Every structure is written in structure tokens, then in C-alpha cells.
Amino acid sequence: MDEIDLELLSAVQDGFPITPRPFRDLGQALGLDEEEVITRLSCLQKEGLVRRIGPVLDLRKLGRSGILAALEVSREEADRAAEVINEYTEVSHNYLRPDESGYNLWFTVSATEERIQEILQDIKTKTGRKMLVLPTLRIFKIGVKFDIV
């Protein structure tokens, strides 16, 4: 990572251009061409420094909601259960974590209430595992901006 990468990371978190050619416009602001911006961000993603570039949406304004859920799975069952969970585009991510209560494979679902219930029922049926469901009652959005440069 060099100084240009640091400037690019700083610029991306300040506000990604919502234009037909955002990488070109981002590059122009930094004195880079579009291809270099794409290449650099791709490399930073491969290195694990950038997970994703995308919007943070207010689901409620879109008529959607979200839940956090967890399954109780053994270490041996975890990969297969994660494959089932990952079948749904409405699942943004899942992760395995130790939990003394037994619920250790956590995931989020964002969709209409009806669709969320369908997905949860499908996952319970396909995995045969106990599930804990925690609906979103209140949303806390924090803005995190790293001082990179």
C-alpha cells in the first residue's frame, strides 16, 4: 500500500460518487485514471483492506426490515448450515462464533416481514437446527470514518 492507496481509501469513505462512472470521477478528483482506481481498489479488496463498497440503506423506507438470527450447530455441521444460509440473497452475512448458550452460527436477513419468515422457516427445515431470532427493534447507525491520510 502506498500514499495513493491511502488517499483513495480516504476518498472512498468520504463519499463515493453516485454517477454513471464513479470510478472515473473518483479518479479525476485524485489525478488518477478510471482503470487505475478500479485496479487499486481490487487489489485492496484482495488484500482484505476493503470488504465492499456499497450503500447503507434504510430498510424501513424501502418497506423492509431486518433480523439477526442464530443456529445451534456443531463444528462439523457449521459449513453445511452456512451453505444453506448462503442460498438466500436476502442474507448479507453469517459468521461462526463460540457461544455458551449453544447458538453459534449467526446471520442477518433483510427483506419484507413475510419473506423473512419464509427464509427462516426454510433454514430451520433444511438444517433441522434450533434457531434464535432477534428482530430489529431500534436501529443504531454509527458513522465511522478512519483517519487514513
N, C-alpha and C positions, 0 to 999 in steps of 0.2 A: 504494500500500500504506500502510495506516495502523496505528496501535497495535493495533487489534482484530485485523487480519490477522496481525500478528506474534504475538499471544497465541494465535490459532487455530493457526498453524503450529507453535508450540511445544507446544501441547496435543496435536496430531495425532501428533507424533513421540514424545511421552511414552507414549502408549498409546491406541490407538483403541478405543473401547468395542465390545465384542463382545456386542451386544444387538440385539433386534428393530428398534430405532430409534436407531442410533448417532449420527446427526446431531442428533437431538433431545437425546439425552443429553449429547453433546459441547457443544451449545449451552447446556443448563442449567448446566453447570459454568462456563460463561463469561458467563452472563447474556444469551444470545442465543436467538432462536427458531430452530427447525429450518430453516425456509426461508432465513434469513439465512446460516446455516452452509453450506448447500448452495450458495447463490449466491456467497458469498465464495470457497469452495474451487473452484468452477467458474471464477470469474474468475482466481484464482491459477494454475489449470491452463492457461487460455488464454494467460496472460502467460508461461508456461513456468517458473514458480516451483515448481509441483508437477507431477511427471510422472505419478505414480499413487499411489493409496492402496490398499494390499492387503497380504496376509500374506506373510511369508517362510517358506516351507515346508521341512521336512526331507524331501527326496525319498526318501531311503533308508527312512524309516519308512513311506512310502507305497508301497514296493515299486517305486520308480522310480529312475532315475539320470539323469545329465546329461552332455552333451559340449559341447565347444567345437569348432567346425569352421570351415574357411575354403575358399573357392573362389578359383581364379586366373582373374580376368576382366579384360577390357579396360574402360576407362571407358565405351565405347559399349555394352558388354554388361551393365554393372552394374545398371541399372534393371530390365531383363528378368529377370536372375538373381535379384534381390531379390524380384520379383513371384512367382517360382517358390517361393522360400524362404518367403515370407509366406503361401503357401497352407496351411501346416500350423499348426494351433493349438498344437502342441507346441513351436513356435519362439517364444521370448519376445522376441527382438530380433535385428536384424542391423545391421551398420554397415560402411561402406567406409572403408578406411584405406590409406595408402601402405605398401608393403612391398617391400623389395628382393628378397625371395625369390619374389615374384610372387603370393603368397597375400594377397589384399587385401579380399575380401568375407567378413567374419566373422559367425558366427551361433551361437546356442546352441539345443540341443534337449533337452527334458526329457520322458522317457517310460519305458516298460519297455524293456529291452535289445532285445527283438525289434522293438518299434515304432521305436526309434531306427534300427536297421539298415534297416528298410523305408523310412523317411523319407530317410535318407542315400542309399540306392540310387536312390530316385525322383528326388531332386535331381540326382544325378550323371547319370542317364539323361536327364532333361528339359533340363539345361543343357549336357551334353556337356563339362563342365569338370573339370579335376583338382581333387581335394579333399584337404585335410589334416584329419585327425580327431584331436582331443586329448581322450581320455576323462578324466573326473574321477577322480583317484586319491586325493586328500585334499581335504577341504573346509575352507576357512578362512572363517569368518564373523566379520566385524567389526561392532561396533555403532558407528554414527556418530550422534551427537546434536549438532546445531548449537545454539550459544548464541544464540538469536534475540532474546529479550526482554532 
